[in-house]
Amino acid sequence: MINWSSAILAGVVGGLAMELSAVLLRLLGFGRHSMVSYEGCMLTGRESGAGSYLAGLIMHLALSVLIALGYAWSFEAVWGGADWLRGLATAVPHWFAGGLVVPLFDRLSGCVTRGAVQPLKPFASGSRNAFVTFLIGHLSYGATVGALYS
């Protein structure tokens, strides 16, 4: 049975870990790739600003909680328990599914249409830096969710 409160907490903190990894990679010179910024622009139509960032963060954390419920199910039904390593392993199919689904949002985003944000090609394959940020973000999320759900 899913521990709902653990899954919700793990999802919120996992979403924050994912964004923190994007911020750290940006500071290391990997470019300005962030799902929070992308989602904020989708919601507000602006690519920058505190309001847009906050809107994107709220959307990202809500999605992170929903995805953490899937992780919780896999920990209970597939893995027989949770820890950071099982979370990391669960992040691989999450990364794969996200890499195929997220680019579909480009068609909904006026920000992509007018060139305010870069389109999200499959697996963020538009550049090596975006690909690395996308992969590390998902691995950070998975390890965090696994550690906190345990």
Order of alpha helices (4+ residues) and beta strands (2+ residues): alpha-alpha-alpha-alpha-alpha-alpha
